Structures are given as structure tokens and as C-alpha cells.
Amino acid sequence: MMEDLIITADGPLGRIRLNRPKALHALTTAMCEGVLAALERWRDDDAIRCVVIDHAEGRGFCAGGDIRMLADSGAKDGAAARAFFHTEYRMNHRLFTYAKDTVAFMDGITMGGGVGISQPCRYRVATENTKLAMPETGIGLFPDVGGGWYLSRLPGRVGQYLALTGHRLDGAETLALGLATHFIPAAQVEEAKQAIVAAPQAIVAAPQAIDGALSALATDPGEAPLLAHREAIDRLFASDRLEEVFAALAADPSDFARETLATLRTKSPQTMKVSLKLLLDGRTMPTFEDEMRQEYAVGARVVQRHDFLEGVRAVIVDKDNAPRWNPATPEGVSDHVIDQIFAPLPEGEAWTAR
């Protein structure tokens, strides 16, 4: 495992580097366990004032989780998949509640699990290479790792649009939506990392030392193209019922609506409905721990359902990109099925933060 994760201390800086370049640094259970162990070790270590999470090499920060393993497990008893989710969500929650400053450098592909490991961080750096997305509905999953929490708190109905379509945000869009705190050109990312090596020593006297180090190198990324569609997104995705979203898109003559509807028709109707409910619930979820508990219950069930196994077959195994969803239409997914998926797990099976 340790070759997939490089954990070092650089003066007052704890560094966690994802190191699976051939898999775009996709997370495994062992990698999540390693991150948890490092965070626990540094929690009471006064020498470590800040934790930086980045990737060692390659074009992706983190492309997600180990989808093949999840599908293989889901086709059997699902135990390994549940173990992965349980550990990954503990890592997400630990980062969300971590007392020390945390910085994520999202320089490259940041999807699924990559969103989950970066969004809890206090500082989140985007670059011109950033491609941030939650594309899970395309493989019969849903935006987990806190997606119900983060996406539901975006302005207007942008979160619903991102959850259903899997749209890839560029660095400018990531910053504009608040999913990044800073935009730094990729050529200066290493300089930024070196700048914050010294910054933690000044935290006691100047709590904003790390922010200052990052802000000194931050630049204006220019316009965020997605914002030009804000009015249309808020109007077309206004409903929490998938059938009504489809109807609104079908009735709109714009190219944006036509292209968006074509995109949604390639996604799993079941997990699009799951996603809408996840964001509806997430908006008023009392704590992030509650969010993780619900997402774990949903994930434990969805990973063993037909659409996930079929989505992985179509997109990752056979690569024919022609999944046969069942049900094939939004109307075919009953409220009863969604209620079953969202039912709390029995005590003893539910997710816990420890």
C-alpha cells in the first residue's frame, strides 16, 4: 500500500501524496486507511501545524475510488465494497472535522473520491488543469463522499445540475462556485507548496498565514463559463422530481436544454433520482456525520443493484458506453424503490465515525 501513498513531514508540514499515477491516483481501502493513520498521528503532534494533500505525479489529482473492486464486490456479497465506503467516509469525516489547517492541491482530474478528499480541506487550490466533477450517475452510482452536503450548498440549482449531468468544472468554475478557495497557475503550484512550508510557524501570531502564502500567488482565472447558464440551470432544474426536470428540458427550445437532456438520457434514471433526494436531504442535514451515515446506507445498497454493475460493465469493463439501465426511464423508478434505498441501516450495520 505505501507505494500508493507517500507520507512525509517537511518541517511543520505534514504531506500526504497520492501515488497511483496509472490509476489517476484512485483511492483504495488501504490508501484511505493510510490517510486516516497519518491524520491521527499528526493530530496531537505539536511539530505539525498544517497538512497538505496532493499527488506525486501524473495528470490527475484523484480520479475517484477503486470502481472495479466495488463492482466485483457488489456482484457478490458487497462486504469489500462496504468496507471501502466505511473507511473512505471516515477519512472524509476526519478531514472535515480536523482541527489543524489542511490544504488540497486539485491540480488535474478531481472526481468522485478526489472531491471527497479535497472539499473538507480548509484551503482548496485549483489550477488551469483542474477538472472537477461528480460523474457517478453515468455508472449507476451517486455523488457520495459528502456530495449531498457540498452540492446542496452551491448557489441556486447548480448542485442538482452537477449531480445529474456529471459536468466537469474547470478551474475558473471551481473557484467561482466556492469549491476552490484559490486559483494558482500550475507552473507555480510547487512554489505555493514551498511558501506554506514556512507559513505554519506563523499561525499563532497570524492565523491567516497560510491563506496569505496562497493568496500571494493566486491569480484571476477569468470568466467561469458555467455561470452564463445560471438562469437556465435554476429554472430547468428547479424541481426535485426527475420527471419534471426532463419535462422542463424537453419544453425548452435552447441548445443548452437540448444538449443537457441528451446528456441526462445517458445516465441511470435510478441514481439520478437517488441524487436528487440526496441533495434534498443534504440541504438540511444537521451535521456532516449525519450526511456520511445516510450516504453509507445508500451506497451499501446501490453498489449491489443492477445499474451500478451494468454501468461499470459498459463504461469500464467492456467500454461500449451503452449501459442498459433498469428501469430505463425516470417513470419506471418508483418512490418505493428510492425509499428502500434510503432506509436507515439496522444498528450494528450503520456507519460510524470511529
C-alpha positions in Angstrom: 0.0 0.0 0.0 2.7 2.5 1.0 4.0 2.8 -2.6 0.4 4.1 -3.4 0.7 6.8 -0.7 3.7 8.9 0.2 3.5 10.3 3.7 6.3 12.6 4.9 6.9 15.5 7.3 8.6 18.7 5.9 9.3 20.8 8.9 5.9 22.0 10.3 4.1 20.5 7.3 2.6 17.0 7.1 2.4 15.8 3.5 0.1 13.2 2.1 0.8 12.5 -1.6 -1.4 10.1 -3.6 0.8 7.9 -5.8 -1.1 5.7 -8.1 -0.5 7.5 -11.4 -1.6 4.7 -13.7 -5.0 4.8 -12.0 -5.1 8.6 -11.8 -4.5 8.2 -8.1 -7.8 6.5 -7.5 -8.3 5.6 -3.8 -8.1 2.1 -2.4 -9.2 1.0 1.1 -5.5 0.8 2.1 -4.9 4.3 0.9 -7.8 5.6 2.9 -6.5 3.7 6.0 -3.1 5.3 5.5 -4.5 8.8 5.3 -6.5 8.2 8.5 -3.4 6.9 10.3 -1.4 9.9 9.3 -4.1 12.3 10.4 -4.4 10.6 13.7 -0.6 10.6 14.2 -0.3 14.3 13.5 -3.4 15.3 15.4 -1.5 15.7 18.7 1.9 16.4 17.2 2.7 20.0 18.0 5.5 20.0 15.4 3.0 19.5 12.6 1.0 22.7 12.1 -0.6 22.0 8.7 -1.4 19.1 6.4 -1.1 19.2 2.6 -2.7 16.7 0.3 -1.6 16.5 -3.3 -0.5 13.9 -5.9 3.0 12.8 -6.7 3.0 12.7 -10.5 0.7 12.4 -13.5 -2.3 14.4 -14.7 -4.9 13.6 -12.1 -5.2 14.7 -8.5 -7.6 11.8 -7.8 -10.0 10.2 -10.2 -12.2 8.6 -7.5 -12.3 5.3 -5.9 -11.5 1.7 -6.9 -14.6 1.2 -9.1 -13.7 -2.3 -10.3 -13.2 -3.6 -6.8 -16.6 -2.1 -5.8 -18.3 -3.7 -8.8 -16.7 -7.1 -8.2 -17.7 -6.9 -4.5 -21.2 -5.7 -5.4 -21.7 -8.7 -7.6 -21.0 -11.0 -4.6 -21.9 -10.2 -1.0 -20.8 -6.5 -1.1 -18.7 -6.8 2.0 -15.5 -5.4 0.5 -17.4 -2.5 -1.0 -19.0 -1.7 2.3 -15.6 -1.8 4.0 -14.2 0.6 1.4 -17.1 3.1 1.9 -16.9 2.8 5.7 -13.1 3.6 5.7 -13.3 6.3 2.9 -16.2 8.1 4.7 -14.3 8.0 8.0 -11.4 9.7 6.1 -13.8 12.3 4.7 -15.3 13.0 8.1 -11.9 13.2 9.8 -10.7 15.8 7.3 -14.0 17.7 7.7 -13.5 17.9 11.5 -9.7 18.2 11.6 -8.6 21.0 13.8 -5.3 21.8 12.0 -5.2 23.6 8.7 -5.5 21.4 5.7 -4.6 22.3 2.1 -5.6 20.3 -1.1 -4.0 21.0 -4.4 -6.5 19.9 -7.1 -4.1 20.2 -10.0 -5.7 17.9 -12.5 -8.6 15.5 -12.6 -10.5 15.7 -9.3 -13.5 13.4 -9.4 -15.6 11.4 -7.0 -13.3 10.4 -4.2 -11.0 13.2 -5.2 -13.8 15.6 -4.5 -14.3 13.8 -1.2 -10.7 14.2 -0.1 -10.3 17.8 -1.2 -13.6 19.5 -0.3 -13.2 19.0 3.5 -9.9 20.9 3.4 -9.8 24.4 4.7 -7.9 25.6 1.6 -8.5 24.1 -1.8 -6.3 25.2 -4.7 -7.5 24.9 -8.3 -5.3 25.4 -11.4 -6.0 25.6 -15.2 -5.6 21.8 -15.2 -8.5 21.2 -12.7 -11.4 19.1 -13.9 -13.7 18.7 -11.0 -16.8 16.5 -11.3 -19.1 14.1 -9.7 -19.9 11.8 -12.7 -21.3 8.9 -10.8 -24.8 8.8 -12.4 -23.0 7.7 -15.6 -22.0 4.4 -13.9 -25.1 3.9 -11.8 -23.7 5.4 -8.6 -24.4 8.8 -7.0 -22.3 11.7 -5.8 -21.2 10.4 -2.4 -18.2 11.2 -0.2 -20.2 14.2 1.0 -21.7 15.2 -2.3 -25.1 15.5 -0.7 -23.6 18.1 1.6 -21.4 20.1 -0.7 -23.6 20.1 -3.9 -26.8 21.0 -2.0 -25.0 24.2 -0.6 -24.0 25.5 -4.0 -25.9 28.6 -5.3 -29.3 28.1 -6.9 -29.7 24.7 -8.5 -26.2 24.3 -9.7 -25.6 21.4 -7.4 -28.5 19.5 -8.9 -27.2 20.2 -12.4 -23.8 18.9 -11.5 -25.1 15.8 -9.7 -27.3 14.7 -12.6 -25.1 15.6 -15.6 -21.6 14.9 -14.1 -20.5 18.2 -15.8 -16.8 18.8 -15.5 -15.9 22.1 -13.9 -12.7 23.9 -15.0 -10.5 25.8 -12.5 -12.3 29.1 -13.0 -15.7 27.5 -12.4 -14.4 25.6 -9.4 -13.3 28.9 -7.9 -16.4 30.8 -8.8 -18.6 28.2 -7.1 -16.5 28.2 -3.9 -15.3 24.6 -4.4 -11.8 26.1 -4.6 -10.5 28.9 -2.3 -7.6 29.9 -4.5 -6.7 29.7 -8.2 -2.9 29.3 -8.8 -1.3 28.7 -12.2 0.0 25.1 -12.4 3.5 26.4 -13.0 3.5 28.0 -9.6 2.0 25.1 -7.6 5.4 23.9 -6.3 6.3 27.4 -5.3 3.0 27.6 -3.4 3.8 24.4 -1.6 7.2 25.7 -0.6 5.6 29.0 0.6 3.4 27.2 3.0 6.2 25.2 4.5 7.2 28.3 6.4 3.7 29.6 6.9 2.6 27.2 9.7 5.3 28.6 12.0 3.5 32.0 12.0 0.0 30.6 12.7 -0.1 31.6 16.3 0.8 35.2 15.6 -1.1 35.4 12.3 -3.8 32.8 11.8 -4.2 33.7 8.2 -0.5 32.9 7.3 -1.4 30.0 5.0 -4.1 32.0 3.3 -1.6 34.8 2.8 1.0 32.4 1.3 -1.5 31.1 -1.2 -3.1 34.5 -2.0 0.3 35.9 -2.8 0.5 33.5 -5.8 -3.2 33.4 -6.7 -4.4 34.9 -10.0 -7.7 35.7 -11.7 -8.7 32.7 -13.8 -11.0 34.7 -15.9 -14.7 34.1 -16.6 -16.4 30.9 -15.4 -18.4 29.7 -18.5 -21.0 27.8 -16.5 -22.2 31.0 -14.8 -23.6 32.1 -18.2 -26.2 29.4 -17.8 -27.1 30.1 -14.2 -30.6 31.4 -15.0 -31.3 28.4 -17.3 -30.0 25.9 -14.7 -32.0 27.4 -11.9 -35.2 27.3 -14.0 -34.8 23.9 -15.7 -33.5 22.1 -12.6 -36.0 23.8 -10.2 -37.8 20.6 -9.4 -36.7 17.8 -7.1 -38.7 15.3 -9.2 -36.6 13.9 -12.1 -39.7 13.6 -14.4 -40.3 17.3 -14.0 -36.7 18.2 -14.8 -36.9 16.1 -18.0 -40.2 17.8 -18.9 -38.7 21.3 -18.4 -35.7 20.5 -20.5 -37.9 18.9 -23.3 -40.1 22.0 -23.4 -37.2 24.5 -23.7 -36.0 25.3 -27.3 -32.5 26.3 -26.3 -29.3 24.4 -27.4 -28.3 24.2 -23.7 -31.5 22.5 -22.8 -31.4 20.1 -25.8 -27.8 19.1 -25.1 -28.4 18.8 -21.3 -31.4 16.5 -21.9 -29.3 14.4 -24.3 -26.7 14.0 -21.6 -29.3 13.0 -18.9 -30.7 10.3 -21.2 -27.4 8.5 -21.0 -27.4 8.4 -17.2 -29.0 6.0 -14.8 -32.6 7.1 -14.0 -32.4 5.2 -10.7 -29.3 7.0 -9.4 -30.4 10.4 -10.8 -33.4 10.0 -8.6 -31.2 9.0 -5.7 -29.0 12.1 -6.3 -32.0 14.5 -6.2 -33.2 13.0 -2.9 -29.6 13.1 -1.6 -29.3 16.8 -2.2 -32.8 17.5 -1.0 -32.0 15.8 2.3 -28.4 17.1 2.4 -29.5 20.7 2.4 -31.0 20.4 5.9 -28.7 17.6 7.3 -27.8 18.6 10.8 -24.1 17.5 10.7 -21.6 16.1 8.2 -21.6 12.9 10.3 -25.3 12.5 9.7 -24.6 13.0 6.0 -22.0 10.3 5.9 -24.3 7.9 7.8 -27.0 8.4 5.2 -24.7 8.1 2.2 -23.2 4.9 3.6 -26.7 3.3 3.9 -27.4 4.4 0.3 -24.1 3.3 -1.0 -24.2 -0.1 0.7 -27.4 -0.8 -1.3 -26.7 0.9 -4.6 -23.4 -0.9 -5.1 -25.3 -4.2 -5.3 -28.1 -3.0 -7.6 -28.2 -3.7 -11.3 -27.5 -0.2 -12.6 -24.1 0.0 -10.9 -22.9 -3.4 -12.1 -24.2 -2.6 -15.6 -22.7 0.9 -15.6 -19.3 -0.4 -14.7 -19.6 -3.1 -17.4 -20.5 -0.5 -20.0 -18.0 2.2 -19.1 -15.0 0.5 -17.5 -15.0 -3.2 -18.4 -16.4 -3.6 -22.0 -16.2 0.1 -22.7 -19.1 0.0 -25.1 -20.6 3.1 -23.4 -24.0 1.6 -23.9 -25.4 0.8 -20.5 -28.8 -0.9 -20.3 -30.4 0.8 -17.3 -33.2 -1.0 -15.5 -35.6 0.8 -15.2 -34.8 2.6 -18.4 -36.9 5.7 -17.7 -37.5 8.1 -14.8 -41.1 7.0 -14.7 -40.0 3.4 -14.1 -38.2 4.2 -10.9 -40.8 4.1 -8.1 -40.8 6.2 -5.0 -40.9 2.9 -3.1 -37.6 1.8 -4.5 -36.0 5.1 -3.6 -37.4 4.8 -0.1 -35.9 1.3 0.2 -32.5 2.6 -0.9 -32.6 5.4 1.7 -33.9 3.4 4.6 -31.5 3.6 7.7 -29.4 0.5 8.2 -30.0 -1.5 11.4 -28.0 -0.7 14.4 -24.7 -2.5 14.2 -24.5 -2.1 10.4 -24.7 1.6 10.2 -21.7 3.8 9.5 -19.9 5.3 12.5 -17.2 8.0 12.6 -14.8 5.7 14.6 
